[in-house]
Amino acid sequence: IYSCFLTLCVFEGRHYSLGETWMDNACMQCTCLHPVGVGCCETVHRPVDFPAWCNVRVEPVTCKVVLVQTADPRLPCSPGGADTDPTRWAAPWAPAPSRTQSAGATAG
């Protein structure tokens, strides 16, 4: 038996044929588009309107999008209520950090 496999694209060390589609480790859907090469598109929908004290985290493998607190990424971020802003938990005598201070900007 004779078989001939024509590999047209190589991506992260793996070989793919023309039109073949796969999901990579970063939740990107990729397609072999010979002669152009490999084309990839993000498959997750990232939120764009959330509080400054939150970050978007995309979990590998499941591609689940989660909002987490910037100060402690182990904690979820629940936008929509001022009560969930961790700066409100500071002691009343401690000044809340300003956005420019927390971003590392300095006055000059």
Beta strands, then each sheet from edge to edge (+ up, - down):
strand 1: 9-11
strand 2: 14-16
strand 3: 21-23
strand 4: 28-32
strand 5: 38-42
strand 6: 54-58
strand 7: 65-69
sheet 1: 1+ 2-
sheet 2: 3+ 4- 5+
sheet 3: 6+ 7-
end
